[in-house]
């Protein structure tokens, strides 16, 4: 019984630590757009939206085949292809209201697609 309780507490500690680490990453990315004061002032729904926005305002996809090297003219450099590391605010990837933007990812055969506000909002409401 004692071992079971100890194992449960250890598992809970690991889950808590990984959750705190993920929240720190999100918080650091949000600090690229908001001050600490502004972040603290956000209500729960706004904070949920901006957290969703960080990871759902863009997609990474293969460049279109057969369209040549000029299929996507704009190029962007990413330090990491991990969706949780990409900071759309630091990269200056601001979405349009209705249109998608496409950027070739330097040194790869991939592109980043910035979704429009209308699509981001629809996805947030449907989650």
C-alpha positions as CSV (number, residue, x, y, z in Angstrom):
1,X,0.0,0.0,0.0
2,X,2.8,2.4,1.0
3,X,4.6,1.7,-2.3
4,X,1.4,2.4,-4.3
5,X,0.9,5.8,-2.6
6,X,4.5,6.7,-3.1
7,X,4.3,5.7,-6.8
8,X,1.1,7.7,-7.2
9,X,2.7,10.8,-5.6
10,X,5.8,10.5,-7.8
11,X,3.6,10.2,-11.0
12,X,1.6,13.3,-9.9
13,X,4.9,15.2,-9.3
14,X,6.2,14.4,-12.8
15,X,2.8,15.4,-14.4
16,X,2.8,18.7,-12.5
17,X,6.4,19.5,-13.5
18,X,5.7,18.8,-17.2
19,X,2.6,20.9,-17.0
20,X,4.4,23.8,-15.4
21,X,7.2,23.6,-18.0
22,X,4.6,23.7,-20.8
23,X,2.9,26.7,-19.2
24,X,6.3,28.5,-18.9
25,X,6.9,28.0,-22.6
26,X,3.5,29.4,-23.5
27,X,3.9,32.2,-21.0
28,X,7.3,33.1,-22.5
29,X,5.8,33.2,-26.0
30,X,2.8,35.3,-24.8
31,X,5.3,37.8,-23.3
32,X,6.3,38.6,-26.9
33,X,2.9,40.2,-27.3
34,X,1.8,41.2,-23.8
35,X,3.5,42.7,-20.8
36,X,3.3,40.8,-17.5
37,X,0.7,43.3,-16.3
38,X,-1.4,42.8,-19.4
39,X,-1.2,39.0,-19.1
40,X,-2.3,39.1,-15.5
41,X,-5.2,41.3,-16.5
42,X,-6.5,38.8,-19.1
43,X,-9.6,36.9,-18.1
44,X,-9.6,33.1,-18.4
45,X,-11.3,33.0,-21.8
46,X,-8.9,35.5,-23.3
47,X,-5.9,33.6,-21.9
48,X,-7.3,30.4,-23.4
49,X,-7.8,32.1,-26.8
50,X,-4.2,33.4,-26.9
51,X,-2.8,30.1,-25.8
52,X,-4.8,28.4,-28.5
53,X,-3.7,31.0,-31.0
54,X,0.0,30.3,-30.3
55,X,-0.3,26.8,-31.5
56,X,-3.2,26.9,-33.9
57,X,-2.7,30.1,-36.0
58,X,-0.4,28.4,-38.4
59,X,0.3,25.0,-40.1
60,X,3.5,23.5,-41.5
61,X,3.1,21.7,-44.8
62,X,5.1,20.4,-47.7
63,X,5.8,22.8,-50.5
64,X,3.6,22.1,-53.6
65,X,5.3,19.7,-56.0
66,X,5.7,20.6,-59.6
67,X,5.2,24.3,-59.1
68,X,8.9,25.2,-59.2
69,X,11.0,27.0,-56.7
70,X,8.9,30.1,-56.9
71,X,5.7,28.5,-55.7
72,X,6.1,30.3,-52.3
73,X,8.1,33.6,-52.7
74,X,8.4,34.7,-49.1
75,X,11.0,32.9,-47.0
76,X,11.3,32.6,-43.2
77,X,14.0,31.1,-41.0
78,X,13.0,28.9,-38.1
79,X,15.2,27.7,-35.3
80,X,13.0,24.7,-34.7
81,X,10.2,22.9,-36.6
82,X,8.6,22.0,-33.3
83,X,5.1,23.6,-33.2
84,X,5.5,24.4,-29.5
85,X,8.7,26.3,-30.1
86,X,7.5,28.5,-32.9
87,X,6.6,32.0,-31.7
88,X,4.3,33.6,-34.2
89,X,4.6,36.9,-32.3
90,X,8.4,37.1,-32.5
91,X,8.4,36.1,-36.1
92,X,5.9,38.8,-36.9
93,X,3.4,36.4,-38.5
94,X,0.2,38.4,-38.1
95,X,-2.8,36.9,-39.8
96,X,-5.1,38.7,-42.2
97,X,-8.8,38.7,-41.6
98,X,-9.7,36.3,-44.5
99,X,-6.6,35.3,-46.4
100,X,-3.9,32.8,-45.7
101,X,-0.2,33.7,-45.9
102,X,2.5,31.3,-47.1
103,X,6.2,31.3,-46.2
104,X,8.9,29.0,-47.5
105,X,10.9,27.6,-44.5
106,X,14.5,28.3,-45.2
107,X,16.6,25.2,-45.8
108,X,13.6,22.8,-46.1
109,X,11.0,21.6,-48.5
110,X,8.3,22.9,-46.2
111,X,6.2,26.0,-45.8
112,X,4.4,27.7,-42.9
113,X,0.9,28.7,-43.6
114,X,-0.5,31.5,-41.5
115,X,-4.3,31.0,-41.0
116,X,-6.7,34.0,-41.2
117,X,-8.4,35.4,-38.2
118,X,-11.8,34.0,-39.4
119,X,-10.4,30.4,-39.5
120,X,-8.5,30.7,-36.1
121,X,-11.7,32.0,-34.4
122,X,-13.8,29.3,-36.0
123,X,-11.3,26.6,-34.8
124,X,-11.2,28.0,-31.3
125,X,-15.0,28.0,-31.0
126,X,-15.2,24.4,-32.3
127,X,-12.5,22.9,-30.1
